[in-house]
């Protein structure tokens, strides 16, 4: 869900990017080091996004995070409800006593193999 929403948001902003003009701030790129140019570029970007997408970048990402968080919260609640209805405990065997273990064929085979290896 998150990856899909992030890809959708990136596709939307990439489509808008072709109409964005930041050349006065970043051409040549060294201009971004000048006082106020970076802030001006970010302000221009925010204004552009508000005009085209109806929200600034922070709001777009916040909405995406909120939607994903709500979705995962709903999925978690659904899983808890379903888990309560469908859960059937498996039968648990009582632990075997030492005598039962010593008398089992499996234990005897291990003991024989161990004896052979030590010879």
Residue pairs with C-beta under 8 A, 6 or more apart in sequence:
1 68
1 71
1 72
2 64
2 68
5 64
5 67
5 68
6 64
9 60
9 61
9 64
12 53
13 49
13 53
13 57
13 60
16 48
16 49
16 52
16 53
19 48
19 52
20 45
20 48
22 41
22 44
22 45
25 31
25 32
25 37
25 38
25 40
25 41
25 44
26 32
26 37
26 41
31 37
32 38
32 41
45 57
46 56
46 57
49 55
49 56
49 57
49 60
50 56
53 60
55 63
96 104
101 107
